[in-house]
Every structure is written in structure tokens, then in C-alpha cells.
Amino acid sequence: MVKDLSSEYLIWVILIPVISAFSYQLDGIFTGATKTRDMRNGAIISLLIFILATIVLIPVLGNHGLWFSYILFIFSLQKENLLLHVPDKFLHQAVDSFQNVQI
């Protein structure tokens, strides 16, 4: 029974780590660059988007609406931070250093 119910939400379990990985990467960059104020402001904006999305989507999609709202939260957090607060030079330095990592 639990297996049947959980398989319905498997797509969200797959999508969330893929989408949120870049957001967590940005958290590390912002913390290291001491840009925590920008992180806080981005989180507040994303929280408002999440609340609005939940109010609209849960009645329509049920639990899938909640999961989709969470993905919108993560996506809006990373896009808001990336577009508004990361200068091009800083972003290029971060990408270059990440590409030079040897595994």
C-alpha cells in the first residue's frame, strides 16, 4: 500500500535534487562571499512566491500542487539570486574555478 502511494510521487523525488543542487551551490557561493543579506532577501521573495503558488495549486492539483510549489520556491530562489545579485565577473570566476576541478 505504501509502495503504491509512494510511486505516485516518484517524479518529484527525482526532480527535486536535480533542481535544488544549483540552488545549494549558490548558497555556498553567497555564504563564502558574505552576501547573506542578498540570500535572505531572495528567500523572502521566494517564500512569497511559494505561499501564492500553494494557495493556487493545492486546490487544483492536490499534493502534486504542493510539490510543484516547492520546486517553484527553489527555482525562484536561485533565479532571483543569480539574476539580481551575482555580477557577471563573479559568476564567471565561480564557473571557471568549478570547471578546473579535477575528479
C-alpha positions as CSV (number, residue, x, y, z in Angstrom):
1,M,0.0,0.0,0.0
2,V,2.7,2.5,0.9
3,K,4.7,1.4,-2.1
4,D,1.7,2.1,-4.4
5,L,1.2,5.6,-2.9
6,S,4.9,6.5,-3.0
7,S,5.3,5.6,-6.6
8,E,2.8,8.3,-7.5
9,Y,5.3,10.9,-6.2
10,L,8.4,9.4,-7.6
11,I,8.8,12.1,-10.3
12,W,9.1,14.7,-7.5
13,V,11.8,12.7,-5.7
14,I,13.8,12.6,-8.9
15,L,13.3,16.3,-9.9
16,I,14.0,18.0,-6.6
17,P,17.7,17.0,-6.1
18,V,18.4,17.9,-9.8
19,I,16.8,21.4,-9.5
20,S,17.9,22.2,-5.9
21,A,21.6,21.3,-6.5
22,F,22.4,24.6,-8.2
23,S,20.5,26.5,-5.5
24,Y,22.6,24.9,-2.8
25,Q,25.7,25.7,-4.8
26,L,24.6,29.3,-4.9
27,D,24.1,29.3,-1.1
28,G,27.7,28.2,-0.7
29,I,28.9,30.9,-3.0
30,F,26.9,33.6,-1.3
31,T,27.9,32.5,2.1
32,G,31.6,32.5,1.1
33,A,31.2,35.9,-0.5
34,T,29.5,37.2,2.7
35,K,26.3,38.0,0.7
36,T,23.9,36.7,3.3
37,R,21.7,39.7,3.2
38,D,21.1,39.0,-0.5
39,M,20.3,35.4,0.3
40,R,17.8,36.5,3.0
41,N,16.1,38.9,0.7
42,G,15.9,36.3,-2.1
43,A,14.5,33.8,0.4
44,I,11.8,36.2,1.4
45,I,10.7,36.8,-2.2
46,S,10.8,33.1,-2.9
47,L,8.7,32.4,0.2
48,L,6.0,34.8,-1.0
49,I,6.0,33.0,-4.4
50,F,5.8,29.7,-2.6
51,I,2.8,30.8,-0.5
52,L,1.0,32.2,-3.5
53,A,1.7,29.0,-5.5
54,T,0.4,26.8,-2.7
55,I,-2.7,28.8,-2.3
56,V,-3.4,28.5,-6.1
57,L,-2.1,25.0,-6.9
58,I,-3.1,22.8,-3.9
59,P,-6.8,23.1,-4.6
60,V,-6.3,22.3,-8.2
61,L,-3.5,19.6,-8.1
62,G,-3.6,18.3,-4.5
63,N,-0.3,17.1,-3.2
64,H,1.3,17.5,-6.6
65,G,0.5,21.2,-6.3
66,L,2.5,21.3,-3.0
67,W,5.5,19.6,-4.6
68,F,5.3,21.9,-7.7
69,S,5.1,24.9,-5.3
70,Y,8.3,23.7,-3.6
71,I,10.0,23.4,-7.0
72,L,8.9,27.0,-7.8
73,F,10.4,28.1,-4.5
74,I,13.7,26.6,-5.2
75,F,13.7,27.8,-8.8
76,S,12.7,31.3,-7.9
77,L,15.3,31.5,-5.2
78,Q,18.2,30.5,-7.5
79,K,17.0,32.7,-10.3
80,E,16.4,35.7,-8.2
81,N,19.8,35.4,-6.6
82,L,21.5,34.6,-9.8
83,L,19.9,37.4,-11.9
84,L,19.9,40.2,-9.4
85,H,22.9,39.7,-7.1
86,V,25.7,37.9,-8.9
87,P,27.8,40.2,-11.0
88,D,29.0,38.7,-14.3
89,K,32.6,38.8,-13.3
90,F,31.9,36.9,-10.0
91,L,29.8,34.4,-11.8
92,H,32.4,33.7,-14.5
93,Q,35.1,33.3,-11.8
94,A,32.9,30.7,-10.0
95,V,32.2,28.8,-13.2
96,D,35.8,28.8,-14.2
97,S,37.0,27.6,-10.8
98,F,34.3,24.9,-10.9
99,Q,35.4,23.7,-14.4
100,N,39.0,23.5,-13.3
101,V,38.2,20.9,-10.6
102,Q,39.8,17.6,-11.3
103,I,37.9,14.5,-10.3
